[in-house]
Amino acid sequence: MLVPQTETVVLAPPPGLAMCADAPTLPPDPLTDQVVGEYIIRLHGAHEDCATALARVVKWADDARERIENKK
């Protein structure tokens, strides 16, 4: 009787996905207080979105890895 061999493969995001892009350049002139303030708000919102999404991906990968390692 043949016994099948199994192999566990951990699927995890590449490390590069756990980083956010550099900040964009400032908007073009004229740089009024309002333009700069709106830019800062958009920049902060984009960072928060990126950081939250990536934290979820990294947590998922860590949880999956831990579950598989605990089965060994």
Secondary structure, DSSP 8 states (H G I E B T S, - for coil): --------------GGGGS---------S---HHHHHHHHHHHHHHHHHHHHHHHHHHHHHHHHHHHHHHH-
